[in-house]
Amino acid sequence: MDFCEMYEQYYHRVYYTALKVTKNPCSAEDILQETFIKAYDKLDEVREEGKVGAWLSTIAHRKAIDLLRKEKKAVLLPIEEMPMPRPVYENAVSDVEHICECRHLEEDIKKRISTLSPKLRAVFQLSYDKQLQEKEIAQTLQITQAAVKSRLHRARLAMKGKLGEEMDHYSTA
C-alpha cells in the first residue's frame, strides 16, 4: 500500500480516534502526525491491507492515552519541586513587592510545616530542606523506606490542602 493513499484513506479515522480520547483538537492533530510517522516507519511490516485502519486506530488510541498520562504526570509535581513564580516586572518597586510576596509565602510555608505532626514534619523537612532521598531519610530516622514514602505522601497532601486554602484566600482578597 502506498503511504499517500493510506494517509488520505485513514486520515479522518485516526484523527477522530485521537480526538475521542483526548477531547482536544490540537492534541488530536499531534497524535495524528505521530501515528503516521510511526506507520511510515513500520509500513514494510504491514501484511494484510484490510487491517491497516484498525492498526492505525490502535496506534492513535495508545498514543492518545500516553499523552494523557504524560500530561497528568506533568501536573502532579511534589510540592517541594514546585518552582516559585518569577514574573517579569518593569520597575524596581514591583521587584520589591515580589520579594516581599515571596518572603511572605515562605513564612506561610514554614507555618504550615509546623502544623504537621512530628512524624510527617521530620520526613518532609529532610526531603524539602535537606534535599535527602527516601533511602537517606529512612537511614537518618531509622525507619523503613515504605514508611518514608507513606509519610511524605501524607505530608504533601496536607501541605497541598493547606496551601490551596491559603492561595484561595489570596485570590479572593
N, C-alpha and C positions, 0 to 999 in steps of 0.2 A: 504494500500500500504506500502511496506517495504521501509524504508528510503534509504538503499543502492541502491535498484532498482531505486528509484526516482532520486537519485543523478546521477547514471550512465545514466539514460534516458534523464535528462534535464540539465546536466552539461553544454553542449555547448550552448544551447539556452539561459540560464541565463548569461553565460559569454559574449556572443555576444550582448545581450541586454544591459548589463552594458558598454561594450566597445563602442557601438554605441553612448551612451550618453556622456561618459567621454573622449573618444578618447585617453585613456591611459591604456595600458595593465596591469600595476601594480595596478591601481585603480580598474580596472575591476575584477582583482583577489580578491582584498579585498572585493568588493561588492558581488562577488560570494560566498565568505566564509560567510559574514554577512547574505546573503539571505538564505543560507542553515541552518545556526544556527537558524534563525527565523522560518524557515519551520519545523525544528526539534521540536522546542518548541510548534508549533501550529499543528503538524501532526494529532493529535487526533480530530481536528476540521474539517478536510477535509471530505466532504460528497460525492462529485462527483469526481471520479478519472479522468474523462475526462477533467476536468477543471484545473488540477494541473499545467500543463505547463503555462497556462495563468496566474494563480495565482502567480507562481514563477517569471514569467517575470514582472508582475506588481510590486512585491516586489523589484526586482532588479532595475527596472526603477526608482521607488521612492527613493530608497537608493542612486542611482547614482545622482539624482537631489539634494538630501540632501547634498551629498558630495560636489558637485559643489557649492552649496550655502555656505557651511561651508568654502570652500577654498576662495571664493570670499570675505567673511567677514574677513577672516584672513589677506588678502592682504590690505584691505582698513582700515588701522588704522588712527585715527586722528593724526595730526602732533605732537601734544603735548604729545602723548603717544608713539611716535617712540623712541625706545631705541637707544642710541648713540653707534656706533660700538666700540668694545673694542678688537682689535686684540692682539694676544699674540706675544710679542717681545722677542728677545733673549738677547738684551743688553740694557743698560741704555740710550744710545744715541737714540735708537728707541723710548723709553718711552718719552724722552724729545720731540722728533718730534711729537709723538702722542698728547702730552699735548698741544703743540703749534697749531697743526691742530684743536684740539677740541676748543681751545680758539678762533681761527680764525673763526671757524664755528659758535660759539656762538655769536661773534661780527657780523657776516653776518646775523644771525637770528635777532638780535636786530635792525640792519639797515633795514632789510626787514619789521619788525614790524612797524618801524617808518614811512614807506611809506604807511601804511594802512590809510584809512580815520579815523578820530577821533572816530566815532561811532563803527567801526569794531575793531579798536585798543583797545578801552576800554574793550569791551567784550572779546576779545582774551587774553588780558593781565590778566584779572581777572580769566579766565579759565586756562591759561597756567602758569602764575607766582604764582598766589594766590591759584590755585587748587580749585576754588569755583565751586559748582554745578550750573546748569542752574537756578534753583529756587533762589539760593542765589544771583546770578548775577542780576536776574530780580529785586529782592528786593533792592539791592545796587544801581542800576542805575534807579530804579523806572520805569521800562518798563515791558511789558508782557513777559512771558516765550517763547511765539511764536516768539517775536522779537529777543530774545536772541538766540534762536535756529537758526533762519534765519541768523542773523549776524555772528554767529560762523561758520555756514556753508560757508558763503561768504568769511569770513576771512581765513578759512582753504584752500579754493580753491585758493585764491590769494597767500597765503604763499606757497602752494604746487607748483603753477606755477612759482613763483619767485625762490624758492629753486631748483626746477627742472632745471631752466635755469642756476643757479649757479653751480649745480652738473655737468651739461653738459659742462660748461666752464672748470671745473676742470678736467673732464675726457679727454678733448681734449688737455689740456695743457701739 
